Amino acid sequence: MKQWLKSFAKEYGVFILVMVLFFGFFAPLTTIGSSMNETLIDGDILMLRRSHNVERGDIIQFQSNMKIDEYHLSQLNWFQRLTVGENMNLVKRVIALPGERVEMIEGRVFINGNRLEETYISHQATEMYRDFGVVPDGTLFVLGDNRPVSKDSRSEDVGFIDQTSVKGHVTFRFWPLSRIGNVQS
């Protein structure tokens, strides 16, 4: 038995160590829904780089305050089911950082009075005017790219998100093969 264990450790130890290190820094995830269309499509399989440091424009996954329901739980892959808590993890784009004032005028985003250029938007927001105020310290303001259907910082269910709830940045798409490659922020 001892010889078998040594043999196993020799043959598979490096592989197991590499996998533990890899999943310590990265995690697979699958998009659910259309809130990030056209950047991310429902069913895309992505790689998440674990990190709490974010910049404007980053696509992040974070744990929201919204309770996970049976439908969303059934859509998770096996790895996500192992790591999911009782609240939903959402994927959105970072729009504003702590200390910045956010407004929407005729569906366009303004940060500290300057219009934010957003080439990634698939559908414009419908707000004629809305002042979200200044992003509090330790929080972020996030939006989905498909604004009419996205549940994001505009919603009371999500609001400003705590930076400690950020799981990481979306970096790479594995599936579908026709769209494989780096995910552009």
BELKAMO-V417861 format. One record per pair of residues at least 4 apart in sequence whose C-alpha atoms are under 8 Angstrom apart, sorted by the first residue. I is the first residue (numbers start at 0). J is the second residue. D is the distance in Angstrom with one decimal. If there is no record, write none. Layout:
[[I;J;D] [I;J;D]]
This chain:
[[0;4;6.3] [1;5;6.3] [2;6;6.2] [3;7;6.1] [4;8;6.1] [5;9;6.1] [6;10;6.2] [7;11;5.8] [7;12;7.2] [8;12;4.6] [9;13;7.4] [10;14;8.0] [11;15;6.1] [12;16;6.0] [13;17;6.1] [14;18;6.2] [15;19;6.1] [16;20;6.2] [17;21;5.9] [18;22;6.1] [19;23;6.0] [20;24;6.6] [21;25;5.8] [22;26;5.7] [23;49;7.7] [24;48;6.0] [24;49;5.2] [25;46;6.6] [25;47;5.4] [25;48;4.6] [25;49;5.6] [26;46;5.8] [26;47;5.1] [26;48;6.7] [26;49;7.3] [27;44;7.0] [27;45;5.7] [27;46;4.7] [27;47;6.0] [27;78;7.6] [27;79;7.9] [28;44;5.8] [28;45;5.3] [28;46;6.3] [28;47;6.9] [28;76;7.5] [28;79;6.8] [29;41;7.9] [29;42;5.8] [29;43;5.5] [29;44;4.5] [29;45;6.0] [29;75;7.1] [29;76;7.2] [30;39;7.2] [30;40;6.8] [30;41;5.2] [30;42;5.2] [30;43;5.4] [30;44;6.7] [30;45;7.7] [30;90;7.7] [31;41;5.0] [31;42;6.1] [31;71;7.7] [31;74;7.1] [32;40;7.5] [32;41;5.0] [32;42;7.9] [33;39;7.8] [33;40;6.3] [33;41;5.8] [33;145;7.0] [33;148;7.3] [33;149;7.6] [34;143;5.3] [34;144;6.3] [34;145;4.9] [34;146;7.0] [34;148;5.7] [34;149;4.4] [34;150;7.4] [35;39;5.2] [35;40;6.8] [35;90;7.7] [35;91;6.9] [35;143;5.1] [35;144;4.6] [35;145;5.3] [35;149;7.5] [36;40;5.4] [36;41;7.9] [36;121;6.3] [36;144;6.2] [36;145;5.5] [37;119;7.7] [37;120;7.6] [37;121;5.8] [37;144;7.4] [37;145;7.5] [38;119;6.8] [38;144;7.3] [38;182;7.7] [38;183;7.9] [39;43;6.6] [42;174;8.0] [43;172;6.8] [43;173;7.5] [43;174;5.4] [43;175;6.3] [44;172;5.8] [44;173;5.5] [44;174;4.9] [44;175;7.3] [45;169;6.8] [45;170;7.3] [45;171;5.6] [45;172;4.4] [45;173;5.8] [45;174;7.2] [46;169;5.9] [46;170;5.8] [46;171;5.1] [46;172;6.3] [46;173;7.5] [47;60;7.9] [47;167;5.9] [47;168;5.4] [47;169;4.5] [47;170;5.9] [47;171;7.4] [48;167;5.3] [48;168;5.2] [48;169;6.4] [48;170;6.5] [49;166;5.8] [49;167;4.1] [49;168;6.5] [50;165;7.4] [50;166;6.4] [50;167;4.5] [50;168;6.7] [51;162;6.7] [51;163;6.6] [51;165;5.6] [51;166;6.7] [51;167;6.1] [53;57;6.5] [53;93;7.7] [53;168;7.8] [54;93;6.9] [54;96;7.6] [55;92;7.8] [55;93;5.1] [55;94;5.3] [55;95;6.1] [55;96;6.9] [56;92;5.8] [56;93;5.2] [56;94;6.0] [56;184;5.5] [57;92;5.6] [57;93;5.4] [57;168;6.6] [57;169;7.8] [57;184;5.3] [58;90;6.8] [58;91;5.6] [58;92;4.3] [58;93;6.3] [58;168;5.7] [58;169;5.6] [58;184;6.2] [59;90;5.5] [59;91;5.7] [59;92;6.2] [59;93;7.2] [59;165;6.9] [59;166;7.3] [59;167;5.6] [59;168;4.4] [59;169;5.7] [60;88;6.4] [60;89;5.4] [60;90;4.4] [60;91;6.7] [60;165;6.0] [60;166;5.5] [60;167;5.7] [60;168;6.5] [60;169;7.2] [61;88;5.3] [61;89;5.5] [61;90;6.6] [61;164;5.3] [61;165;4.2] [61;166;5.2] [61;167;7.3] [62;86;6.5] [62;87;5.9] [62;88;4.3] [62;89;6.3] [62;164;5.3] [62;165;6.6] [62;166;7.3] [63;86;6.1] [63;87;5.6] [63;88;5.8] [63;89;6.6] [63;157;6.3] [63;160;7.4] [63;164;7.4] [64;86;6.0] [64;87;7.2] [64;156;6.8] [64;157;6.4] [65;86;5.4] [65;87;5.7] [65;156;6.4] [65;157;7.2] [66;85;5.8] [66;86;4.3] [66;87;5.8] [67;71;6.4] [67;72;6.6] [67;85;5.8] [67;86;5.0] [67;87;4.8] [68;72;6.1] [69;73;6.1] [70;74;6.5] [71;75;6.8] [72;80;7.4] [75;79;5.7] [75;80;6.0] [76;80;6.3] [77;81;6.5] [78;82;6.7] [79;83;5.8] [83;87;7.7] [83;88;7.7] [90;143;7.8] [91;141;5.9] [91;142;5.6] [91;143;5.0] [91;144;7.6] [91;151;7.3] [92;141;5.4] [92;142;5.4] [92;143;6.0] [92;144;7.3] [93;139;6.9] [93;140;6.2] [93;141;4.6] [93;142;6.7] [94;139;7.7] [94;140;5.7] [94;141;5.2] [94;142;6.6] [95;99;6.2] [95;100;7.8] [95;101;7.0] [95;110;7.0] [95;134;7.1] [95;139;6.0] [95;140;5.0] [95;141;7.0] [96;134;6.4] [96;138;7.1] [96;139;5.2] [96;140;6.6] [97;133;7.5] [97;134;4.8] [97;135;5.4] [97;136;4.9] [97;137;6.4] [97;138;5.9] [97;139;6.2] [98;133;5.7] [98;134;5.2] [98;135;6.1] [98;136;6.5] [99;110;6.4] [99;111;6.0] [99;133;5.3] [99;134;5.5] [100;109;8.0] [100;110;5.6] [100;111;4.9] [100;112;7.7] [100;131;7.2] [100;132;5.3] [100;133;4.1] [100;134;6.3] [101;108;7.1] [101;109;5.8] [101;110;5.0] [101;111;6.6] [101;130;6.3] [101;131;5.4] [101;132;5.8] [101;133;6.4] [101;134;7.5] [102;108;5.9] [102;109;5.1] [102;110;6.7] [102;112;7.8] [102;128;7.3] [102;129;5.6] [102;130;4.4] [102;131;5.8] [102;132;7.3] [103;107;5.3] [103;108;4.6] [103;109;6.0] [103;126;6.5] [103;127;7.1] [103;128;5.4] [103;129;5.1] [103;130;6.5] [104;108;6.6] [104;109;7.5] [104;126;6.8] [104;127;5.3] [104;128;4.5] [104;129;6.7] [105;124;7.8] [105;125;7.0] [105;126;5.9] [105;127;4.2] [105;128;6.2] [106;123;5.8] [106;124;4.4] [106;125;5.2] [106;126;5.1] [106;127;6.1] [106;128;7.7] [107;114;7.2] [107;115;7.6] [107;123;7.4] [107;124;7.1] [108;114;5.9] [108;115;5.6] [109;113;5.1] [109;114;4.3] [109;115;5.6] [110;114;6.4] [110;115;6.5] [119;144;6.6] [120;144;4.8] [120;145;6.3] [120;146;7.7] [121;144;6.2] [121;145;5.4] [121;146;7.9] [122;144;7.3] [122;145;5.1] [122;146;5.9] [122;147;6.8] [123;145;7.2] [123;146;5.8] [123;147;7.0] [124;145;8.0] [124;146;4.8] [124;147;5.5] [125;146;7.9] [125;147;6.7] [131;153;7.8] [134;138;6.5] [134;139;6.5] [134;140;6.7] [134;159;7.1] [135;139;7.8] [135;159;7.9] [137;161;6.0] [137;162;5.6] [137;163;7.9] [138;159;5.9] [138;160;5.2] [138;161;4.4] [138;162;5.1] [139;159;5.5] [139;160;5.2] [139;161;6.5] [139;162;6.5] [140;152;5.7] [140;158;7.4] [140;159;5.2] [140;160;6.6] [141;151;6.1] [141;152;5.4] [141;159;7.4] [141;160;7.7] [142;146;7.2] [142;149;7.2] [142;150;7.8] [142;151;5.2] [142;152;6.2] [142;153;7.6] [143;149;5.3] [143;150;7.4] [143;151;6.4] [144;149;7.6] [145;149;6.0] [150;154;6.1] [150;156;7.9] [150;157;7.2] [151;156;8.0] [151;157;5.6] [151;158;6.8] [152;157;5.3] [152;158;4.0] [152;159;5.5] [152;160;7.4] [153;157;7.4] [153;158;6.0] [154;158;5.6] [160;164;7.2] [161;165;7.5] [169;182;6.9] [170;181;5.8] [170;182;5.4] [170;183;7.8] [171;179;7.6] [171;180;5.6] [171;181;4.3] [171;182;5.2] [172;178;7.1] [172;179;5.2] [172;180;5.3] [172;181;6.2] [172;182;6.3] [173;178;7.8] [173;179;5.1] [173;180;6.8] [174;178;6.7] [174;179;5.9] [175;179;6.3]]
